[in-house]
Amino acid sequence: MRTVIIITILATLLVLAGYVGWHLWRITPGGWKWVVLGLFVLWTLSFFVCFAIMEHLPLGVATVAYGVGNTWLIAFLYLLLLFAVADIAALCHILPSTVLKDSATGLFSAVGIVAVIMTIGAIHYHHKYREEMTIVTDKPLEKPLTVVMASDLHIGYHNRKAELARWVDIINNEKPDLVLFGGDIIDLSLRPILEGNYAEEFRRIEAPVFAVLGNHEYFGNVSKAERFFADADIALLKDSVAHFKGLDIIGRNDRTNTHRLTLQQLQHEFSIFNSRFSILLDHQPYNLEEAEEAGIDFQFSGHTHHGQIWPLSWVTDMMYEKAWGHHQRGKTQYYISSGLGIWGPKIRIGSRSEYLVLHIENTNRK
């Protein structure tokens, strides 16, 4: 079934790429048609080919190939939207049809608009937003706690070691008591992570670190990912519970693993009776009602990226009860993160890269 879905997605992408390619041919004037179309075809092929051969290329070449191939995806999407809107405008006689045929003005306008959007999106991605929340509880705590939470780092070929070092510095500057990662720490391949010794950057974090698996750890190699987390001094919660200064930290296995325990099974197995403040880490924010029914105090999830780029943010808003931000059901509070890192091209449009600083305070503490 998964193979059928992948083939269907790839076939759809190729058909839509054909539509964009036809428009580029049509809009390009004179003898430049083959040049423009050829460059677009090569860029399109790079997206598909880089995944097939990337692991066999020298690391530096693979890094460049990943960036070039994945950036195509954004350019393709916005050219697709631009040409579709232009076609509709031409049919409605709002836009002169001459702009879409053998027009240097039309070509440079289309390419220029997409280039500006992508440049702004790339700049926006590199700014990391600090989201802050405070929860006051009557449950006992050893002390007021500051917890830094982040999801979807997607380190690998594009989010490299130097970028990870910057993120670790950001985390340490918060002086947290605890750091929690909500899955998809790894992008797809562990090759650049292992060859670059990314683990030493995680070991610089000046607080205990817990994490759960995401779907990308499974897409890559979950066994290697688990060994990497151990080397990085990251305590992996895989259908298990950790206790920290009055907190119950419940980590669910990712739903990619269809044999994961239910939340109720976890509570029963680890004798969690809601007498202590509970934090649930679950990478994918499906079935939010389960945390409410189980009496969880706070759930942290990621996965959605809030669509990563507009208008895909509209799609995630339709797919999930809450695709991004603070949410509450009954007494249970949630934060669905759009992610600190990103999958694919390092571009964000209509979403943001962020981390959460959660303060947990006790009403009864003097």
Buried (B, 14 or more C-beta within 10 A) or exposed (E): EEEEEEEEEEEEBEEBBEBBBEBBEBBBBEEEBEEBBEEBEEBBEBBBEBBEEBEEBEEEEBBEBBBBBBBBBBBBBBBBBBBBEBBEBBEEEEBEEEBBBBBEEBBEBBBEEBEEBBEEBBEBBEEBEEBEBEBEBEBEBEEBBBBBBBBBBBBBBBBBBEBBBEBBEBBBEBEBBBBBBBBBBBBBBBBBBBEBEBBBBBEEBEBBBBBBBBBBBBBBBBEBBBBBBEBBBBBBBBBBBBEBBBBBBBBBBBBBBEEBBEBEEBBEEBEBEEEBBBBBBBBBBBEBEBBBBBBBBBBBBBBBBBBBBBEBBEEBBEEBBBBBEEBEBEEBBBBBBBBBBBBBBBBBBBBBBBBBBBEBBBEEEE
